[in-house]
Amino acid sequence: MRLDRLTADHVCGALTAMREKGRARGAAGERAAQVAYDTLRAALNWAVKKDQLILAHPLGAVERPKVERKIDS
């Protein structure tokens, strides 16, 4: 997908799909969604600042996925 056509809805949909796919493996899906979000955010920050490939950052309306941690006692 072209960066200038990427929207918050696209990102939310992809992150949701990653979470659902990973639920069968426990928290792995949540962590994968976090890594994907962080990687995409870094790439989009570069695209905005460095070469101005895009004018707006589509992740502004998307919250970073959170991983619930369980403490074994």
Biotite code that builds the C-alpha atoms (Angstrom):
import biotite.structure as struc

atoms = struc.array([
    struc.Atom([0.000, 0.000, 0.000], chain_id="A", res_id=1, res_name="MET", atom_name="CA", element="C"),
    struc.Atom([1.222, 3.478, -0.750], chain_id="A", res_id=2, res_name="ARG", atom_name="CA", element="C"),
    struc.Atom([2.157, 5.442, 2.353], chain_id="A", res_id=3, res_name="LEU", atom_name="CA", element="C"),
    struc.Atom([0.037, 8.414, 1.353], chain_id="A", res_id=4, res_name="ASP", atom_name="CA", element="C"),
    struc.Atom([-3.047, 6.157, 1.312], chain_id="A", res_id=5, res_name="ARG", atom_name="CA", element="C"),
    struc.Atom([-2.388, 4.453, 4.659], chain_id="A", res_id=6, res_name="LEU", atom_name="CA", element="C"),
    struc.Atom([-5.003, 5.315, 7.268], chain_id="A", res_id=7, res_name="THR", atom_name="CA", element="C"),
    struc.Atom([-5.506, 4.658, 10.963], chain_id="A", res_id=8, res_name="ALA", atom_name="CA", element="C"),
    struc.Atom([-8.257, 2.185, 10.018], chain_id="A", res_id=9, res_name="ASP", atom_name="CA", element="C"),
    struc.Atom([-5.795, 0.145, 7.943], chain_id="A", res_id=10, res_name="HIS", atom_name="CA", element="C"),
    struc.Atom([-3.362, -0.002, 10.841], chain_id="A", res_id=11, res_name="VAL", atom_name="CA", element="C"),
    struc.Atom([-6.052, -0.882, 13.395], chain_id="A", res_id=12, res_name="CYS", atom_name="CA", element="C"),
    struc.Atom([-7.318, -3.674, 11.172], chain_id="A", res_id=13, res_name="GLY", atom_name="CA", element="C"),
    struc.Atom([-3.860, -5.142, 10.730], chain_id="A", res_id=14, res_name="ALA", atom_name="CA", element="C"),
    struc.Atom([-3.086, -4.966, 14.450], chain_id="A", res_id=15, res_name="LEU", atom_name="CA", element="C"),
    struc.Atom([-6.426, -6.577, 15.317], chain_id="A", res_id=16, res_name="THR", atom_name="CA", element="C"),
    struc.Atom([-5.745, -9.402, 12.868], chain_id="A", res_id=17, res_name="ALA", atom_name="CA", element="C"),
    struc.Atom([-2.303, -9.947, 14.404], chain_id="A", res_id=18, res_name="MET", atom_name="CA", element="C"),
    struc.Atom([-3.802, -10.109, 17.904], chain_id="A", res_id=19, res_name="ARG", atom_name="CA", element="C"),
    struc.Atom([-6.529, -12.563, 16.891], chain_id="A", res_id=20, res_name="GLU", atom_name="CA", element="C"),
    struc.Atom([-4.086, -14.798, 15.042], chain_id="A", res_id=21, res_name="LYS", atom_name="CA", element="C"),
    struc.Atom([-1.709, -14.778, 17.987], chain_id="A", res_id=22, res_name="GLY", atom_name="CA", element="C"),
    struc.Atom([-4.324, -15.491, 20.673], chain_id="A", res_id=23, res_name="ARG", atom_name="CA", element="C"),
    struc.Atom([-3.997, -19.175, 19.919], chain_id="A", res_id=24, res_name="ALA", atom_name="CA", element="C"),
    struc.Atom([-0.378, -18.823, 21.039], chain_id="A", res_id=25, res_name="ARG", atom_name="CA", element="C"),
    struc.Atom([-1.048, -16.765, 24.177], chain_id="A", res_id=26, res_name="GLY", atom_name="CA", element="C"),
    struc.Atom([0.502, -13.315, 24.533], chain_id="A", res_id=27, res_name="ALA", atom_name="CA", element="C"),
    struc.Atom([2.649, -13.801, 21.424], chain_id="A", res_id=28, res_name="ALA", atom_name="CA", element="C"),
    struc.Atom([0.037, -12.058, 19.268], chain_id="A", res_id=29, res_name="GLY", atom_name="CA", element="C"),
    struc.Atom([-0.050, -9.000, 21.512], chain_id="A", res_id=30, res_name="GLU", atom_name="CA", element="C"),
    struc.Atom([3.738, -8.722, 21.541], chain_id="A", res_id=31, res_name="ARG", atom_name="CA", element="C"),
    struc.Atom([3.894, -9.157, 17.758], chain_id="A", res_id=32, res_name="ALA", atom_name="CA", element="C"),
    struc.Atom([1.346, -6.349, 17.391], chain_id="A", res_id=33, res_name="ALA", atom_name="CA", element="C"),
    struc.Atom([3.506, -4.111, 19.616], chain_id="A", res_id=34, res_name="GLN", atom_name="CA", element="C"),
    struc.Atom([6.630, -4.803, 17.566], chain_id="A", res_id=35, res_name="VAL", atom_name="CA", element="C"),
    struc.Atom([4.749, -4.177, 14.313], chain_id="A", res_id=36, res_name="ALA", atom_name="CA", element="C"),
    struc.Atom([3.347, -0.905, 15.675], chain_id="A", res_id=37, res_name="TYR", atom_name="CA", element="C"),
    struc.Atom([6.772, 0.280, 16.854], chain_id="A", res_id=38, res_name="ASP", atom_name="CA", element="C"),
    struc.Atom([8.401, -0.614, 13.539], chain_id="A", res_id=39, res_name="THR", atom_name="CA", element="C"),
    struc.Atom([5.685, 1.096, 11.498], chain_id="A", res_id=40, res_name="LEU", atom_name="CA", element="C"),
    struc.Atom([5.832, 4.185, 13.726], chain_id="A", res_id=41, res_name="ARG", atom_name="CA", element="C"),
    struc.Atom([9.604, 4.478, 13.230], chain_id="A", res_id=42, res_name="ALA", atom_name="CA", element="C"),
    struc.Atom([9.254, 4.102, 9.455], chain_id="A", res_id=43, res_name="ALA", atom_name="CA", element="C"),
    struc.Atom([6.461, 6.674, 9.265], chain_id="A", res_id=44, res_name="LEU", atom_name="CA", element="C"),
    struc.Atom([8.382, 9.121, 11.464], chain_id="A", res_id=45, res_name="ASN", atom_name="CA", element="C"),
    struc.Atom([11.285, 8.830, 9.038], chain_id="A", res_id=46, res_name="TRP", atom_name="CA", element="C"),
    struc.Atom([8.973, 9.315, 6.041], chain_id="A", res_id=47, res_name="ALA", atom_name="CA", element="C"),
    struc.Atom([7.535, 12.495, 7.552], chain_id="A", res_id=48, res_name="VAL", atom_name="CA", element="C"),
    struc.Atom([10.762, 14.053, 8.803], chain_id="A", res_id=49, res_name="LYS", atom_name="CA", element="C"),
    struc.Atom([13.464, 12.898, 6.411], chain_id="A", res_id=50, res_name="LYS", atom_name="CA", element="C"),
    struc.Atom([12.019, 12.953, 2.934], chain_id="A", res_id=51, res_name="ASP", atom_name="CA", element="C"),
    struc.Atom([8.512, 14.265, 3.540], chain_id="A", res_id=52, res_name="GLN", atom_name="CA", element="C"),
    struc.Atom([7.094, 11.303, 1.661], chain_id="A", res_id=53, res_name="LEU", atom_name="CA", element="C"),
    struc.Atom([3.872, 11.805, 3.595], chain_id="A", res_id=54, res_name="ILE", atom_name="CA", element="C"),
    struc.Atom([2.463, 14.930, 5.192], chain_id="A", res_id=55, res_name="LEU", atom_name="CA", element="C"),
    struc.Atom([0.389, 13.384, 7.985], chain_id="A", res_id=56, res_name="ALA", atom_name="CA", element="C"),
    struc.Atom([1.223, 10.562, 10.354], chain_id="A", res_id=57, res_name="HIS", atom_name="CA", element="C"),
    struc.Atom([-1.627, 8.001, 10.285], chain_id="A", res_id=58, res_name="PRO", atom_name="CA", element="C"),
    struc.Atom([-0.685, 6.502, 13.667], chain_id="A", res_id=59, res_name="LEU", atom_name="CA", element="C"),
    struc.Atom([-1.699, 9.640, 15.534], chain_id="A", res_id=60, res_name="GLY", atom_name="CA", element="C"),
    struc.Atom([-5.132, 8.145, 16.198], chain_id="A", res_id=61, res_name="ALA", atom_name="CA", element="C"),
    struc.Atom([-3.899, 4.603, 16.942], chain_id="A", res_id=62, res_name="VAL", atom_name="CA", element="C"),
    struc.Atom([-2.903, 3.560, 20.452], chain_id="A", res_id=63, res_name="GLU", atom_name="CA", element="C"),
    struc.Atom([0.084, 1.283, 20.948], chain_id="A", res_id=64, res_name="ARG", atom_name="CA", element="C"),
    struc.Atom([-1.022, -2.286, 21.728], chain_id="A", res_id=65, res_name="PRO", atom_name="CA", element="C"),
    struc.Atom([-0.575, -3.328, 25.349], chain_id="A", res_id=66, res_name="LYS", atom_name="CA", element="C"),
    struc.Atom([0.511, -6.705, 26.616], chain_id="A", res_id=67, res_name="VAL", atom_name="CA", element="C"),
    struc.Atom([-1.061, -7.926, 29.810], chain_id="A", res_id=68, res_name="GLU", atom_name="CA", element="C"),
    struc.Atom([1.583, -9.494, 31.964], chain_id="A", res_id=69, res_name="ARG", atom_name="CA", element="C"),
    struc.Atom([0.761, -12.252, 34.385], chain_id="A", res_id=70, res_name="LYS", atom_name="CA", element="C"),
    struc.Atom([2.835, -12.737, 37.464], chain_id="A", res_id=71, res_name="ILE", atom_name="CA", element="C"),
    struc.Atom([3.233, -16.352, 38.486], chain_id="A", res_id=72, res_name="ASP", atom_name="CA", element="C"),
    struc.Atom([3.315, -16.840, 42.207], chain_id="A", res_id=73, res_name="SER", atom_name="CA", element="C"),
])
